[in-house]
Amino acid sequence: MSGAKKTVVAAKKPAAAAAKPAAAKAGSKGKRPASAFHKEHAHLFPKAPRHYGIGRAVQHAKDLSRFVKWPRYVRIQRQRSILKKRLKVPPAINQFTRAVDKNQASTLFRLLAHYRPESTEDKAKRLKAKAESGVKGKADISKTEKPLFVKYGLNHITQLVEAKKAKLVVIAHDVDPIELVVWLPALCRKMDVPYVIVKSKARLGHLVHKKTTSVVALTEVRKEDASKLEQIVGNARLQFNDNAAERRRWGGGVMGPKANAVIKLREKALAREAASKL
């Protein structure tokens, strides 16, 4: 009997062992990786590598700006900007690189916009209306009010500064040649006239209906704008007229990455020599 029982137990063991792989297979079907499907159905995913030869696939977009032959004026602009960084710039010229910030400039131009000189069309309309009213006898043509406009023109503003009639002088930072206005800040300081340097001669030109203008000035303002002008004049004196340290600051002297790398290598070599001597 004992022998018969042993045979029955032995017969049952292989069945249990066979059941375990079946369960394992069932579990593997549920967690089947995607790579196995790709291997079994490789014909559904053919490899199609791109060939970038002539007449083949379109190449990826590349930045070819380094190889472009730019127009002459672009090359001159870039060369000038690099030269201004590399060469030492004297203080009289370097002061034009430090213009007022965006917030102060917007406040200033909002004030100047109230005193734009009339355009040719506006002047023609005003004179026509004045003539018509004179013909009808409604107004006296000989009596005219003094217009409150910004003054422009380098010679005119020089005369106003020398006569101390200008209350605020606004100079563009990008005048070319710079010799036209390089002496004007010194004259304003000598005559104790506040001045500011702003960006863009084109922006000043738009103010007076021109393409560009190098300098404009305010001689008088209305009563409601007097406090704004005083605030701008106070900031101008702090930043430009009374700022002696900025007037003596040299500019330029900024080397490129290649030159800086060479300088670092020299410094390291000198440090090694000094360490070996110790």
Buried (B, 14 or more C-beta within 10 A) or exposed (E): EEEEEEEEEEEEEEEEEEEEEEEEEEEEEEEEEEEEEEEEEEEEEEEEEEEEEEEEEEEEEEEEEEEEEEEEEEEEEEEEEEEBBBEEBEEEBBBBEBBBEEEBBEBBBEBBEEBBBEEEEEEEEEEEEEEEEEEEEEEEEEEEEEEBBBBBBBEBBBEBBEEEBBBBBBBBBBBEEEEEBBEBBEBBBEBEBBBBBBBBBBBBBBBBBBEBBBBBBBBBBEEEBEEBBEEBBEBBBEBBBEBEEEBEEEBBEEEEEEEEEEEEEEEEEEEEEEEEEE
